[in-house]
């Protein structure tokens, strides 16, 4: 079902897709591995398509897996136990956990419930180690599963400079992400450096992101494992 999108929001979204490389190029992205290095852990994201995506997070205390196989979501808990989420179809939390905001731009139109234009706002932003202020157009994206995103697109570049997300039922789940540097990968501009602020922990961290393309990911790679396979 298509999202309810007001005309100003649609114009901002189209400009944002064009700024990073265009709608057609975004739709053609496949077989990409994204490594996000945090201070205390590392995420490895395998992206074949919006319907085939997985993430492996390596913490000092263990490894957590999460995946979406085109039909259902699943993840492992801190003890390695498989937790199934049968019947969930690309919820916003799927994108939140994988943190691929640029690849989110196209599926927004079909997976969101509403996309609203909130107007222009001043955003405090990081550039060359300093805090600067930019004027950004803001979209509020509401998903059926309760997640609400705010996406901030700089008026001068049309690039995403900030995102924030929270859950209507769990207000403590509130994270802000600032995009300070982009690099071209497969003719698309992807975030290279991200600063992340977690309101629950009060922690501000820098995230370095690397991309590997044409890695030949197979559909079977994203098949939901059995409990025996992860035990």
Backbone as ProteinMPNN parsed JSONL, in Angstrom:
{"seq_chain_A": "XXXXXXXXXXXXXXXXXXXXXXXXXXXXXXXXXXXXXXXXXXXXXXXXXXXXXXXXXXXXXXXXXXXXXXXXXXXXXXXXXXXXXXXXXXXXXXXXXXXXXXXXXXXXXXXXXXXXXXXXXXXXXXXXXXXXXXXXXXXXXXXXXXXXXXXXXXXXXXXXXXXXXXXXXXXXXXXXXXXXXXXXXXXXXXXXXXXXXXXXXXXXXXXXXXXXXXXXXXXXXXXXXXXXXXX", "coords_chain_A": {"N_chain_A": [[0.846, -1.195, 0.0], [0.567, 2.197, -0.861], [2.18, 4.999, 0.666], [0.607, 7.783, 2.344], [1.323, 10.789, 1.07], [2.191, 14.156, 1.301], [2.303, 16.893, -1.07], [4.504, 18.679, -0.871], [6.25, 17.191, 0.69], [6.723, 15.065, -1.042], [8.139, 16.354, -3.087], [10.5, 17.093, -1.745], [11.512, 14.566, -1.119], [11.934, 13.468, -3.68], [13.92, 15.224, -4.612], [15.939, 14.589, -2.82], [16.529, 11.926, -3.486], [17.487, 12.32, -6.065], [19.759, 13.816, -5.501], [21.554, 11.996, -4.358], [22.049, 10.276, -6.409], [19.921, 9.372, -7.927], [16.668, 7.921, -8.531], [16.471, 5.524, -10.116], [19.052, 4.395, -9.981], [19.245, 3.905, -7.235], [17.277, 1.95, -6.949], [18.484, -0.135, -8.241], [20.505, -1.073, -6.656], [22.342, -3.748, -5.402], [23.787, -6.641, -3.776], [25.677, -5.711, -1.706], [27.964, -5.094, 0.91], [28.082, -3.637, 4.008], [30.063, -2.126, 6.387], [29.968, -0.972, 9.583], [31.762, 0.712, 11.882], [31.786, 1.07, 15.224], [32.637, 2.566, 18.43], [32.552, 0.584, 20.411], [31.589, -1.708, 19.229], [31.005, -3.632, 16.176], [29.143, -3.462, 13.207], [28.113, -5.581, 10.615], [26.581, -5.393, 7.644], [24.625, -7.036, 5.325], [23.389, -6.565, 2.194], [21.125, -7.391, -0.165], [18.75, -6.745, -1.411], [15.801, -4.716, -0.722], [14.21, -6.723, 0.304], [15.893, -8.707, 1.13], [18.019, -8.852, 3.547], [20.52, -8.612, 6.063], [22.096, -8.514, 9.317], [25.04, -8.538, 11.248], [26.168, -8.149, 14.438], [28.947, -7.482, 16.333], [29.844, -7.596, 19.564], [31.745, -6.888, 22.605], [30.866, -8.831, 24.377], [29.661, -10.808, 22.893], [27.936, -12.084, 19.905], [25.344, -10.825, 17.836], [22.689, -11.593, 15.667], [20.578, -10.529, 12.974], [17.88, -10.67, 10.669], [16.13, -10.491, 7.478], [14.079, -12.239, 5.361], [12.444, -11.81, 3.204], [9.934, -12.579, 3.832], [9.637, -12.979, 6.633], [10.908, -11.605, 9.718], [13.769, -12.117, 11.832], [15.817, -12.658, 14.75], [18.727, -13.045, 16.867], [19.147, -13.401, 20.386], [21.105, -12.075, 23.182], [22.118, -14.386, 24.235], [22.363, -16.021, 22.114], [20.088, -17.278, 21.271], [17.501, -18.1, 18.983], [15.056, -15.857, 17.843], [11.94, -15.602, 16.535], [10.024, -13.629, 14.25], [7.545, -13.981, 12.841], [5.779, -13.268, 9.829], [6.175, -10.532, 9.735], [6.568, -7.788, 7.691], [8.983, -6.075, 6.268], [9.173, -3.952, 8.381], [9.503, -0.646, 9.865], [11.35, -0.884, 11.888], [13.08, -2.734, 10.881], [14.671, -1.31, 9.101], [15.702, 0.533, 10.866], [17.313, -1.061, 12.54], [19.231, -1.812, 10.712], [20.26, 0.505, 9.683], [20.546, 1.977, 7.178], [20.139, 4.553, 5.777], [20.114, 5.938, 3.275], [19.392, 3.964, 1.423], [16.876, 3.623, 2.292], [15.25, 5.546, 1.173], [13.735, 5.032, -1.216], [11.947, 2.747, -0.586], [10.394, 4.018, 1.346], [8.118, 5.151, 0.21], [6.296, 3.106, -0.168], [6.252, 1.55, 2.146], [5.842, 3.164, 4.37], [3.345, 4.728, 6.484], [2.429, 7.406, 6.555], [3.826, 10.374, 5.087], [5.013, 13.425, 5.897], [5.508, 16.921, 5.343], [7.331, 19.069, 7.343], [8.311, 21.581, 7.198], [10.924, 24.133, 7.059], [13.888, 24.016, 9.042], [16.413, 25.089, 11.375], [19.341, 23.266, 11.689], [21.678, 21.932, 13.877], [24.883, 20.884, 13.167], [27.644, 18.758, 12.247], [30.792, 19.577, 11.005], [33.903, 19.206, 9.642], [34.966, 18.813, 12.22], [33.758, 20.783, 13.705], [30.872, 22.425, 15.134], [28.231, 23.414, 13.173], [25.624, 25.38, 11.635], [22.841, 24.518, 9.683], [20.288, 25.084, 7.225], [17.493, 23.078, 6.92], [15.136, 20.984, 5.2], [12.42, 19.306, 6.617], [11.115, 16.074, 7.053], [8.47, 14.132, 8.36], [8.08, 10.806, 8.998], [5.826, 8.275, 9.361], [5.35, 4.99, 10.446], [3.42, 1.929, 10.119], [3.985, 0.201, 12.246], [4.533, 1.693, 14.473], [6.937, 3.107, 14.628], [8.522, 6.267, 14.253], [10.078, 8.428, 12.095], [12.208, 11.266, 11.68], [13.461, 13.076, 9.096], [16.101, 15.014, 7.916], [16.937, 17.184, 5.411], [19.487, 18.914, 3.866], [19.129, 22.176, 2.565], [20.901, 23.291, 0.747], [22.429, 21.229, -0.432], [20.698, 19.085, -0.678], [21.185, 16.678, 0.473], [20.834, 14.088, 2.956], [21.223, 15.132, 6.212], [20.692, 14.697, 8.83], [19.053, 12.33, 10.927], [16.368, 11.186, 12.951], [14.871, 8.899, 15.181], [12.129, 7.383, 16.81], [9.985, 5.408, 18.956], [6.482, 5.175, 19.234], [5.373, 3.851, 21.384], [7.482, 3.35, 23.02], [9.193, 5.539, 24.317], [11.773, 5.858, 25.212], [13.398, 4.779, 23.338], [15.181, 6.435, 21.45], [17.057, 7.922, 19.057], [19.524, 9.975, 17.556], [21.047, 10.722, 14.462], [23.811, 12.017, 12.734], [24.945, 13.022, 9.621], [27.968, 13.451, 8.218], [29.825, 13.223, 6.21], [30.098, 12.138, 2.842], [30.523, 9.512, 0.382], [31.131, 8.349, -2.967], [29.661, 5.452, -4.171], [29.209, 2.947, -6.448], [28.081, 4.862, -8.193], [26.396, 6.177, -6.486], [25.862, 8.367, -3.77], [26.868, 7.634, -0.581], [26.643, 7.66, 3.032], [29.678, 8.311, 4.715], [30.803, 8.963, 7.13], [29.395, 9.045, 10.324], [27.838, 10.596, 13.073], [26.493, 9.608, 16.113], [23.914, 9.956, 18.456], [22.711, 8.665, 21.389], [19.893, 8.933, 23.212], [19.037, 7.543, 25.414], [21.273, 6.345, 26.634], [22.875, 8.539, 26.749], [25.144, 8.808, 25.292], [27.553, 9.868, 22.91], [28.743, 9.0, 19.816], [31.186, 8.329, 17.248], [30.854, 6.995, 14.016], [32.377, 4.979, 11.692], [32.039, 4.159, 8.3], [32.268, 1.623, 5.9], [32.22, 0.344, 2.531], [31.546, -2.461, 0.465], [31.235, -3.736, -2.724], [29.492, -5.707, -5.279], [29.609, -8.367, -4.274], [28.404, -10.791, -4.641], [26.123, -11.909, -3.263], [23.905, -14.477, -2.285], [20.476, -15.594, -2.564], [19.834, -17.615, -0.757], [21.457, -17.059, 1.353], [20.066, -15.432, 3.039], [18.068, -16.85, 4.157], [15.863, -17.766, 6.776], [17.346, -19.069, 9.66], [17.322, -22.305, 11.317], [16.441, -23.147, 14.709], [18.297, -24.961, 15.607], [20.497, -24.43, 14.013], [21.556, -22.051, 14.997], [22.127, -22.575, 17.577]], "CA_chain_A": [[0.0, 0.0, 0.0], [1.36, 3.41, -0.951], [2.06, 5.928, 1.782], [-0.042, 9.071, 2.11], [2.428, 11.744, 0.993], [1.761, 15.465, 0.82], [3.062, 17.273, -2.26], [5.801, 19.258, -0.499], [7.098, 16.079, 1.124], [7.105, 14.316, -2.24], [9.168, 17.126, -3.79], [11.739, 16.974, -0.97], [11.986, 13.193, -1.265], [12.458, 13.318, -5.041], [15.18, 15.966, -4.684], [16.928, 13.842, -2.042], [16.949, 10.769, -4.284], [18.283, 12.83, -7.177], [21.034, 14.301, -4.972], [22.483, 10.895, -4.076], [22.333, 9.501, -7.609], [18.726, 9.126, -8.717], [15.782, 6.82, -8.153], [16.775, 4.276, -10.823], [20.284, 3.816, -9.435], [18.936, 3.372, -5.908], [16.509, 0.712, -7.105], [19.338, -1.194, -8.797], [21.55, -1.475, -5.706], [22.303, -5.136, -4.916], [25.076, -7.265, -3.442], [26.536, -4.763, -1.012], [28.271, -5.335, 2.317], [28.361, -2.37, 4.673], [30.655, -2.325, 7.709], [29.891, 0.231, 10.416], [32.632, 0.507, 13.032], [31.512, 1.905, 16.386], [33.705, 2.498, 19.427], [32.481, -0.631, 21.224], [31.122, -2.873, 18.472], [31.036, -3.51, 14.718], [28.011, -4.005, 12.461], [28.309, -5.983, 9.226], [25.258, -5.433, 7.026], [24.611, -7.627, 3.984], [22.2, -6.035, 1.52], [20.892, -7.879, -1.531], [17.602, -5.959, -1.855], [14.997, -4.411, 0.472], [13.608, -7.959, 0.801], [16.939, -9.645, 1.538], [18.972, -8.031, 4.285], [20.877, -9.187, 7.358], [23.112, -7.765, 10.053], [25.776, -9.234, 12.302], [26.763, -7.172, 15.357], [29.943, -8.099, 17.212], [30.078, -6.862, 20.797], [32.736, -7.564, 23.459], [30.255, -9.947, 25.103], [29.098, -11.818, 22.012], [27.491, -11.722, 18.559], [23.899, -10.822, 17.628], [22.312, -11.628, 14.255], [19.205, -10.157, 12.642], [17.716, -10.826, 9.232], [14.809, -10.454, 6.848], [14.219, -13.137, 4.211], [11.404, -11.529, 2.227], [8.648, -12.924, 4.432], [9.652, -12.827, 8.086], [12.104, -11.118, 10.388], [14.252, -12.95, 12.929], [17.064, -12.201, 15.346], [19.203, -13.827, 17.996], [19.346, -12.583, 21.579], [22.495, -12.043, 23.65], [22.535, -15.756, 24.536], [22.424, -16.76, 20.866], [18.82, -17.959, 21.026], [16.758, -17.588, 17.838], [13.755, -15.256, 18.125], [11.242, -15.447, 15.264], [9.006, -12.584, 14.163], [6.887, -14.421, 11.618], [4.735, -12.454, 9.234], [6.477, -9.103, 9.701], [7.008, -7.443, 6.339], [9.788, -4.85, 6.186], [8.751, -2.868, 9.26], [10.505, 0.408, 10.016], [12.415, -1.35, 12.772], [14.043, -3.443, 10.057], [15.615, -0.312, 8.601], [16.368, 1.113, 12.025], [18.366, -1.958, 12.982], [20.285, -1.928, 9.716], [20.855, 1.833, 9.554], [20.923, 2.248, 5.789], [19.147, 5.583, 5.499], [20.031, 6.283, 1.856], [18.613, 2.912, 0.768], [15.504, 3.733, 2.796], [14.497, 6.601, 0.498], [12.749, 4.504, -2.165], [10.87, 1.987, 0.074], [9.527, 4.89, 2.149], [6.868, 5.45, -0.492], [5.353, 1.988, -0.086], [6.216, 0.922, 3.465], [5.4, 4.107, 5.395], [1.914, 5.03, 6.566], [2.305, 8.793, 6.104], [5.038, 11.183, 4.968], [4.558, 14.808, 6.015], [6.511, 17.986, 5.315], [7.219, 19.883, 8.555], [8.864, 22.909, 6.965], [12.362, 24.298, 7.185], [14.379, 24.223, 10.403], [17.852, 25.159, 11.547], [19.885, 22.038, 12.258], [23.077, 21.986, 14.288], [25.469, 19.84, 12.345], [29.084, 18.665, 12.43], [31.529, 19.727, 9.75], [35.33, 19.406, 9.905], [35.221, 18.849, 13.651], [33.091, 21.903, 14.351], [29.415, 22.466, 15.06], [27.743, 24.485, 12.311], [24.172, 25.391, 11.503], [22.345, 24.437, 8.318], [18.836, 25.092, 7.049], [17.095, 21.783, 6.366], [13.721, 20.632, 5.063], [12.192, 18.186, 7.531], [9.997, 15.172, 6.795], [8.102, 13.185, 9.416], [7.638, 9.558, 8.371], [5.191, 7.404, 10.35], [5.178, 3.62, 9.97], [2.311, 1.224, 10.778], [4.391, -0.528, 13.448], [4.749, 2.599, 15.59], [8.16, 3.894, 14.524], [8.408, 7.584, 13.627], [11.357, 8.999, 11.684], [12.313, 12.631, 11.149], [14.59, 13.127, 8.182], [16.487, 16.401, 7.67], [17.676, 17.296, 4.161], [20.052, 20.257, 3.718], [18.579, 22.863, 1.392], [21.919, 23.627, -0.247], [22.909, 20.032, -1.132], [19.595, 18.106, -0.712], [21.62, 15.444, 1.115], [20.382, 13.844, 4.317], [22.244, 15.55, 7.169], [20.342, 14.233, 10.166], [17.828, 11.55, 11.081], [16.054, 10.801, 14.325], [13.777, 7.94, 15.188], [11.614, 6.979, 18.113], [8.807, 4.55, 18.893], [5.386, 5.825, 19.956], [5.091, 3.128, 22.631], [8.72, 3.213, 23.794], [9.826, 6.833, 24.096], [13.196, 5.807, 25.542], [14.12, 4.386, 22.132], [15.296, 7.691, 20.71], [18.422, 8.062, 18.573], [19.782, 10.974, 16.514], [22.225, 10.412, 13.656], [24.262, 13.158, 11.948], [25.726, 12.549, 8.482], [28.917, 14.538, 8.023], [30.665, 13.025, 5.034], [29.572, 11.159, 1.889], [31.436, 9.041, -0.661], [30.398, 7.751, -4.084], [29.771, 4.001, -4.313], [28.291, 2.552, -7.524], [27.425, 6.08, -8.691], [25.478, 6.688, -5.468], [26.511, 8.931, -2.592], [26.509, 6.989, 0.678], [27.333, 8.246, 4.191], [30.998, 7.771, 5.037], [31.021, 9.165, 8.562], [28.152, 9.353, 11.025], [27.872, 10.785, 14.523], [25.244, 9.075, 16.646], [23.632, 10.29, 19.855], [21.681, 7.827, 21.995], [19.34, 9.687, 24.33], [18.871, 6.674, 26.575], [22.569, 6.175, 27.297], [23.569, 9.814, 26.828], [26.45, 8.618, 24.662], [27.781, 10.402, 21.575], [29.807, 8.205, 19.214], [31.454, 8.478, 15.822], [30.753, 5.719, 13.315], [33.032, 4.942, 10.387], [31.313, 3.218, 7.458], [32.955, 1.172, 4.689], [31.324, -0.343, 1.598], [32.106, -3.432, -0.467], [30.178, -3.999, -3.702], [29.648, -6.867, -6.166], [30.111, -9.477, -3.46], [27.746, -12.026, -5.052], [25.263, -12.472, -2.222], [22.883, -15.393, -2.782], [19.201, -15.546, -1.851], [19.815, -18.568, 0.357], [22.191, -16.469, 2.473], [19.144, -14.692, 3.9], [17.031, -17.751, 4.649], [15.777, -17.823, 8.225], [17.963, -20.298, 10.16], [16.578, -23.077, 12.308], [16.954, -22.983, 16.069], [19.466, -25.827, 15.734], [21.628, -23.818, 13.307], [22.137, -20.95, 15.762], [22.374, -23.017, 18.954]], "C_chain_A": [[0.882, 1.246, 0.0], [1.12, 4.312, 0.249], [1.26, 7.153, 1.367], [1.04, 10.142, 2.196], [1.901, 13.091, 0.535], [2.732, 15.941, -0.262], [4.425, 17.876, -1.928], [6.768, 18.169, -0.051], [7.594, 15.283, -0.07], [8.231, 15.032, -2.998], [10.515, 17.024, -3.075], [12.347, 15.588, -1.156], [12.585, 12.958, -2.652], [13.804, 14.019, -5.187], [16.29, 15.226, -3.941], [17.437, 12.631, -2.813], [17.835, 11.206, -5.442], [19.674, 13.244, -6.697], [22.036, 13.177, -4.733], [22.752, 10.021, -5.295], [21.132, 9.161, -8.457], [17.968, 7.879, -8.307], [16.19, 5.491, -8.818], [18.033, 3.609, -10.279], [20.034, 3.221, -8.049], [18.198, 2.041, -6.006], [17.364, -0.447, -7.604], [20.413, -1.68, -7.824], [21.323, -2.909, -5.239], [23.703, -5.531, -4.467], [26.068, -6.285, -2.815], [26.733, -5.199, 0.437], [28.723, -4.016, 2.93], [28.898, -2.675, 6.063], [30.66, -1.002, 8.455], [30.669, -0.027, 11.701], [32.327, 1.539, 14.108], [32.663, 1.761, 17.379], [33.736, 1.147, 20.133], [32.021, -1.866, 20.466], [31.185, -2.584, 16.977], [29.807, -4.168, 14.112], [28.471, -4.384, 11.055], [26.932, -6.215, 8.62], [25.393, -6.003, 5.619], [23.287, -7.268, 3.32], [22.137, -6.586, 0.101], [19.762, -7.112, -2.19], [16.827, -5.581, -0.598], [14.356, -5.651, 1.089], [14.626, -9.015, 1.209], [18.035, -8.833, 2.223], [19.258, -8.685, 5.629], [21.958, -8.339, 8.01], [23.731, -8.662, 11.111], [26.461, -8.177, 13.158], [27.694, -7.891, 16.322], [30.255, -7.163, 18.379], [31.176, -7.562, 21.604], [32.178, -8.813, 24.138], [29.648, -11.018, 24.197], [28.636, -11.254, 20.681], [25.973, -11.822, 18.476], [23.628, -10.771, 16.126], [20.861, -11.173, 14.103], [19.055, -10.279, 11.131], [16.274, -10.701, 8.784], [14.924, -11.223, 5.547], [13.172, -12.913, 3.128], [10.015, -11.823, 2.744], [8.602, -12.597, 5.917], [10.976, -12.256, 8.569], [12.497, -12.112, 11.482], [15.496, -12.306, 13.522], [17.488, -13.174, 16.439], [19.389, -12.895, 19.179], [20.793, -12.706, 22.054], [23.028, -13.424, 24.013], [22.621, -16.623, 23.282], [21.152, -17.492, 20.515], [18.066, -17.289, 19.884], [15.385, -17.081, 18.268], [13.085, -14.971, 16.789], [10.195, -14.351, 15.35], [8.197, -12.842, 12.9], [5.81, -13.445, 11.148], [5.026, -10.968, 9.189], [7.125, -8.755, 8.366], [7.672, -6.069, 6.307], [9.242, -3.741, 7.09], [9.847, -1.815, 9.356], [11.656, -0.054, 10.893], [13.471, -2.11, 11.989], [15.103, -2.477, 9.536], [16.373, 0.336, 9.746], [17.543, 0.245, 12.448], [19.518, -2.032, 11.987], [20.933, -0.59, 9.392], [21.397, 2.092, 8.151], [19.985, 3.333, 5.273], [19.019, 5.933, 4.023], [19.208, 5.243, 1.1], [17.162, 2.914, 1.222], [14.645, 4.652, 1.938], [13.425, 6.07, -0.452], [11.638, 3.716, -1.472], [9.961, 2.827, 0.962], [8.153, 5.041, 1.518], [5.838, 4.334, -0.39], [5.216, 1.422, 1.322], [5.75, 1.855, 4.573], [3.881, 4.251, 5.381], [1.652, 6.441, 6.06], [3.685, 9.427, 6.008], [4.596, 12.635, 4.905], [5.735, 15.773, 5.95], [6.291, 18.89, 6.517], [7.794, 21.277, 8.384], [10.374, 22.929, 7.095], [12.763, 24.583, 8.619], [15.89, 24.369, 10.376], [18.33, 23.896, 12.254], [21.334, 22.277, 12.644], [23.758, 20.712, 13.819], [26.98, 19.863, 12.536], [29.789, 18.722, 11.086], [32.971, 20.077, 10.073], [35.614, 19.601, 11.394], [34.55, 19.977, 14.399], [31.579, 21.785, 14.203], [28.995, 23.662, 14.219], [26.225, 24.379, 12.218], [23.787, 25.378, 10.03], [20.826, 24.553, 8.323], [18.451, 23.8, 6.342], [15.585, 21.696, 6.236], [13.487, 19.336, 5.829], [10.956, 17.393, 7.115], [9.745, 14.32, 8.037], [7.48, 11.967, 8.749], [7.106, 8.634, 9.462], [4.939, 6.039, 9.729], [4.059, 2.925, 10.732], [2.701, 0.544, 12.084], [4.765, 0.38, 14.613], [6.026, 3.411, 15.549], [7.897, 5.199, 13.774], [9.814, 8.106, 13.35], [11.174, 10.491, 11.409], [13.59, 12.678, 10.333], [14.85, 14.574, 7.792], [17.378, 16.453, 6.431], [18.163, 18.735, 3.993], [19.525, 20.915, 2.453], [19.629, 23.14, 0.33], [22.365, 22.407, -1.055], [21.814, 18.998, -1.397], [19.991, 16.766, -0.095], [21.032, 15.33, 2.515], [21.505, 14.221, 5.276], [21.941, 15.081, 8.585], [19.096, 13.353, 10.08], [17.61, 11.311, 12.567], [14.886, 9.845, 14.272], [13.415, 7.579, 16.615], [10.38, 6.123, 17.9], [7.719, 5.157, 19.755], [5.084, 5.146, 21.282], [6.306, 3.008, 23.539], [9.54, 4.49, 23.596], [11.318, 6.831, 24.422], [14.038, 5.402, 24.332], [14.214, 5.587, 21.192], [16.759, 7.901, 20.35], [18.473, 9.154, 17.512], [21.059, 10.575, 15.784], [22.541, 11.602, 12.744], [25.217, 12.652, 10.867], [26.668, 13.669, 8.044], [29.782, 14.395, 6.784], [30.069, 11.923, 4.166], [30.682, 10.704, 0.942], [30.611, 8.354, -1.742], [30.718, 6.26, -4.176], [28.749, 3.578, -5.364], [27.449, 3.73, -8.012], [26.389, 6.642, -7.724], [26.285, 7.237, -4.301], [25.966, 8.26, -1.335], [27.236, 7.679, 1.829], [28.655, 7.533, 4.459], [31.285, 7.884, 6.534], [29.727, 9.641, 9.204], [28.459, 9.584, 12.498], [26.504, 10.398, 15.062], [25.095, 9.447, 18.118], [22.464, 9.455, 20.344], [21.16, 8.52, 23.243], [19.197, 8.837, 25.583], [20.178, 6.529, 27.35], [23.294, 7.498, 27.51], [24.926, 9.787, 26.142], [26.461, 9.166, 23.241], [28.941, 9.623, 20.97], [29.965, 8.526, 17.734], [31.462, 7.1, 15.18], [31.431, 5.85, 11.954], [32.371, 3.856, 9.548], [32.112, 2.915, 6.192], [32.0, 0.329, 3.847], [32.111, -1.293, 0.703], [30.991, -3.843, -1.421], [30.516, -5.223, -4.55], [30.186, -8.092, -5.427], [29.38, -10.79, -3.734], [26.907, -12.68, -3.98], [24.156, -13.318, -2.842], [21.613, -15.29, -1.942], [19.203, -16.462, -0.628], [20.569, -18.043, 1.575], [21.248, -15.858, 3.494], [17.992, -15.55, 4.416], [17.049, -17.797, 6.173], [16.385, -19.133, 8.735], [17.028, -21.053, 11.096], [17.19, -22.833, 13.675], [18.225, -23.801, 16.267], [20.699, -25.173, 15.122], [22.287, -22.704, 14.102], [22.446, -21.34, 17.193], [23.845, -23.355, 19.155]], "O_chain_A": [[1.834, 1.335, 0.775], [0.012, 4.384, 0.781], [1.233, 7.52, 0.193], [1.608, 10.375, 3.263], [1.239, 13.178, -0.499], [3.854, 15.444, -0.354], [5.401, 17.612, -2.63], [7.956, 18.214, -0.369], [8.754, 14.872, -0.109], [9.16, 14.392, -3.489], [11.553, 16.885, -3.722], [13.558, 15.455, -1.33], [13.629, 12.317, -2.778], [14.723, 13.483, -5.807], [17.442, 15.23, -4.373], [18.633, 12.339, -2.799], [18.82, 10.541, -5.763], [20.66, 13.046, -7.408], [23.24, 13.38, -4.889], [23.589, 9.12, -5.235], [21.286, 8.708, -9.591], [18.544, 6.914, -7.804], [16.247, 4.457, -8.152], [18.072, 2.387, -10.132], [20.555, 2.153, -7.728], [18.464, 1.117, -5.237], [17.009, -1.61, -7.412], [21.155, -2.609, -8.143], [20.248, -3.247, -4.742], [24.678, -4.834, -4.748], [27.161, -6.067, -3.339], [25.788, -5.619, 1.105], [29.637, -3.365, 2.424], [28.265, -3.399, 6.832], [31.278, -0.032, 8.018], [30.288, -0.875, 12.508], [32.577, 2.731, 13.929], [33.555, 0.934, 17.19], [34.81, 0.62, 20.424], [32.06, -2.968, 21.012], [31.392, -1.444, 16.561], [29.466, -5.298, 14.461], [29.141, -3.599, 10.384], [26.206, -7.12, 9.032], [26.185, -5.509, 4.817], [22.212, -7.615, 3.809], [22.992, -6.283, -0.731], [19.805, -6.852, -3.392], [17.149, -6.066, 0.487], [13.995, -5.638, 2.266], [14.241, -10.117, 1.598], [18.868, -8.21, 1.565], [18.361, -9.242, 6.261], [22.642, -7.556, 7.352], [23.045, -9.438, 11.778], [27.257, -7.39, 12.646], [27.277, -8.799, 17.04], [30.844, -6.096, 18.207], [31.505, -8.713, 21.317], [32.924, -9.744, 24.439], [29.167, -12.037, 24.693], [28.903, -10.096, 20.36], [25.379, -12.776, 18.978], [24.258, -10.002, 15.401], [20.028, -11.399, 14.981], [20.005, -10.018, 10.391], [15.336, -10.79, 9.577], [15.771, -10.903, 4.712], [13.027, -13.741, 2.228], [9.025, -11.374, 2.167], [7.637, -12.004, 6.399], [12.015, -12.403, 7.925], [11.656, -12.853, 11.99], [16.153, -11.497, 12.866], [16.705, -14.017, 16.876], [19.748, -11.73, 19.004], [21.61, -13.362, 21.407], [24.24, -13.622, 24.094], [22.916, -17.815, 23.367], [21.131, -18.258, 19.551], [17.994, -16.062, 19.817], [14.644, -17.775, 18.964], [13.6, -14.186, 15.993], [9.558, -14.164, 16.387], [8.17, -12.009, 11.994], [5.05, -12.885, 11.937], [4.219, -10.203, 8.662], [8.118, -9.366, 7.97], [6.999, -5.038, 6.318], [8.881, -2.677, 6.586], [10.989, -2.065, 8.971], [12.804, 0.333, 10.673], [14.636, -2.132, 12.385], [16.293, -2.795, 9.533], [17.554, 0.653, 9.611], [18.64, 0.749, 12.687], [20.658, -2.287, 12.376], [22.05, -0.559, 8.876], [22.578, 2.392, 7.978], [19.132, 3.066, 4.428], [17.912, 6.202, 3.558], [18.411, 5.598, 0.232], [16.314, 2.275, 0.6], [13.419, 4.547, 1.973], [12.318, 6.607, -0.489], [10.468, 3.984, -1.741], [8.86, 2.389, 1.298], [7.14, 5.056, 2.218], [4.639, 4.583, -0.511], [4.17, 0.869, 1.661], [5.303, 1.385, 5.619], [3.222, 3.934, 4.39], [0.764, 6.655, 5.235], [4.599, 9.066, 6.749], [3.893, 13.038, 3.978], [6.823, 15.475, 6.441], [5.197, 19.422, 6.701], [7.77, 22.076, 9.32], [11.02, 21.889, 7.224], [12.067, 25.304, 9.333], [16.564, 23.851, 9.486], [17.788, 23.508, 13.289], [22.127, 22.765, 11.839], [23.269, 19.606, 14.047], [27.536, 20.883, 12.945], [29.43, 18.007, 10.15], [33.247, 21.104, 10.695], [36.412, 20.459, 11.773], [34.746, 20.121, 15.605], [31.072, 21.142, 13.284], [29.362, 24.797, 14.521], [25.628, 23.403, 12.672], [24.337, 26.133, 9.228], [20.163, 24.176, 9.289], [19.007, 23.464, 5.297], [14.844, 22.254, 7.045], [14.26, 18.385, 5.708], [9.893, 17.96, 6.86], [10.682, 13.848, 8.681], [6.487, 12.075, 8.03], [7.839, 8.254, 10.375], [4.39, 5.934, 8.632], [3.772, 3.289, 11.872], [1.848, 0.329, 12.945], [5.261, -0.098, 15.634], [6.193, 4.324, 16.357], [7.151, 5.232, 12.794], [10.637, 8.213, 14.259], [10.112, 10.921, 10.959], [14.67, 12.357, 10.829], [13.931, 15.284, 7.384], [18.446, 15.842, 6.401], [17.359, 19.667, 3.979], [19.48, 20.29, 1.393], [19.307, 23.217, -0.855], [22.651, 22.535, -2.245], [21.984, 18.126, -2.249], [19.21, 15.815, -0.138], [20.766, 16.334, 3.176], [22.613, 13.696, 5.172], [22.824, 15.068, 9.442], [18.203, 13.598, 9.269], [18.565, 11.243, 13.341], [14.012, 9.966, 13.415], [14.269, 7.483, 17.497], [9.798, 6.107, 16.815], [7.982, 5.604, 20.872], [4.591, 5.789, 22.208], [6.181, 2.61, 24.697], [10.474, 4.512, 22.794], [12.052, 7.704, 23.96], [15.243, 5.648, 24.3], [13.422, 5.728, 20.26], [17.606, 8.04, 21.232], [17.58, 9.253, 16.671], [22.031, 10.144, 16.405], [21.657, 12.128, 12.068], [26.178, 11.941, 11.161], [26.222, 14.708, 7.557], [30.41, 15.363, 6.357], [29.595, 10.907, 4.673], [31.659, 11.421, 0.727], [29.526, 7.839, -1.472], [31.88, 5.86, -4.249], [27.554, 3.82, -5.197], [26.243, 3.596, -8.217], [25.587, 7.494, -8.105], [27.279, 6.638, -3.892], [24.767, 8.309, -1.058], [28.322, 8.224, 1.635], [28.73, 6.305, 4.432], [31.924, 7.014, 7.125], [29.052, 10.53, 8.686], [29.247, 8.852, 13.098], [25.477, 10.814, 14.525], [26.017, 9.277, 18.916], [21.365, 9.521, 19.793], [21.891, 8.681, 24.22], [19.234, 9.361, 26.696], [20.185, 6.585, 28.58], [24.206, 7.591, 28.331], [25.764, 10.654, 26.388], [25.522, 8.965, 22.472], [30.023, 9.587, 21.556], [29.019, 8.934, 17.061], [32.014, 6.15, 15.737], [31.092, 6.731, 11.164], [32.163, 2.744, 10.034], [32.574, 3.824, 5.501], [31.091, -0.314, 4.372], [33.205, -0.967, 0.242], [29.919, -4.255, -0.978], [31.646, -5.712, -4.55], [31.102, -8.764, -5.9], [29.703, -11.807, -3.121], [26.974, -13.897, -3.805], [23.539, -12.907, -3.824], [21.663, -14.944, -0.761], [18.639, -16.121, 0.411], [20.357, -18.513, 2.693], [21.579, -15.771, 4.676], [17.057, -15.041, 5.034], [18.113, -17.859, 6.788], [15.98, -20.206, 8.286], [16.056, -20.492, 11.602], [18.324, -22.367, 13.783], [19.125, -23.392, 17.001], [21.809, -25.33, 15.63], [23.471, -22.432, 13.902], [22.973, -20.528, 17.953], [24.245, -23.746, 20.252]]}, "name": "protein", "num_of_chains": 1, "seq": "XXXXXXXXXXXXXXXXXXXXXXXXXXXXXXXXXXXXXXXXXXXXXXXXXXXXXXXXXXXXXXXXXXXXXXXXXXXXXXXXXXXXXXXXXXXXXXXXXXXXXXXXXXXXXXXXXXXXXXXXXXXXXXXXXXXXXXXXXXXXXXXXXXXXXXXXXXXXXXXXXXXXXXXXXXXXXXXXXXXXXXXXXXXXXXXXXXXXXXXXXXXXXXXXXXXXXXXXXXXXXXXXXXXXXXX"}
